[in-house]
């Protein structure tokens, strides 16, 4: 296992490196932090800790996150997790696992229909994992889903409808099928049943297609071996927030550290990070360790101003011609590098979208696929970040025979109201 990096080698990258990388007109912006972090004990397994007691944050049943708050963020989180689980390799390749997961996530009167729909979608997805191999290499499968936006179409407390814009990566690290990126629009209908959000129905269509950043070249299949099922986990979001609207304190566990890392990169990819100084400062106070807060605030203020000036947007995220800044960062997978009860180092595979929705096609949103290492310490009763360090990209092949959508079409996924739920 890798040991802790020295403070001089630590980098903060605005919007966790990805959104800024494709937002600042060809400039990848990285910011040095000050302040050391406590050393992390190595040897932590990638496997999630034992399931917690019912009702606690992070509770799972048959591999499905359950136990959501009875809120709009809780509904967004349920829609996101159920979609991620439904796109996972185990769900696609193992019928027994699939049926158990369907039973855990679905409303009682919708299970039969959900099983049939799940079988159909799994059959369609198998080819992407199989490639030229007569059978699917399940242990080498790459099947990851990241949620880039979540638009609440309706909510009344007893039901909710959420439309997700997702990016998927499917293929094989064994070389049978080159991992390829895809985009989907998933509409999830939920009901409040047995004190939880349950799946009532879902539908999937082709989502907005963003081109891959021209500076990123596709990786060879073997490069994805760190993100096969046994090596990494899907991210889990909970929608659990504190009174300030930012994620509530995390538990002092490996799972809690992972969740904090996922939330950090998502929040750094929020468009408000670049346009709303008050929101950015409150977010940093909620997520960054006190030892680095002053330096990180100063550095990110400078870079946020650079992004806003470069894209010509004001505090509302819009330019004079009405075009809108679009930035999002989604976690595709998580790996624990090291973890103790004092410090943790978590690697995330991320997809970040950055650009402007408007008439100028030269500013059309693009996607960048980066690996991030998030260093955290246990302080003030929660996990807080001390550094976010981007490393070599891990880039799937672009979608075949799909043309990128026009720049103005991305306005439908922008804005604070379309932000996904955090962990």
Secondary structure, 3 states (H helix, E strand, C coil): CCCCCCHHHCEEEHHHHHHHHCCCCCCCCEEECCCCCCCCCECCCCCCCCCCCCCCCCCEECCEECCCCCCHHHHHHHHHHHHHHHCCHHHHHCHHHHHHHHHHHECHHHHHHHHHHHHHHHHHHHHHHHCCCCCCCHHHEEEEEEEEEEEEEEECCCEEEEEEEEEEEEEECCCCCCCEEEEEEEEEEEEEECCEEEEEEEEEEECCCCEECCCCCCCCHHHHHHHCCCCCECCCCCCCECCCCCECCCCCCHHHHHHHHHHHHHHHCCCHHHHCHHHHHHHHHHHECHHHHHHHHHHHHHHHHHHHHHHCCCCCCECCCCCEEEEEEEEEEEEEEEECCCEEEEEEEEEEEEEEECCCHHHCCEEEEEEEEEEEEEECCEEEEEEEEECCCCCCECCCCCCCCCHHHHHHHCCHHHCCCCC
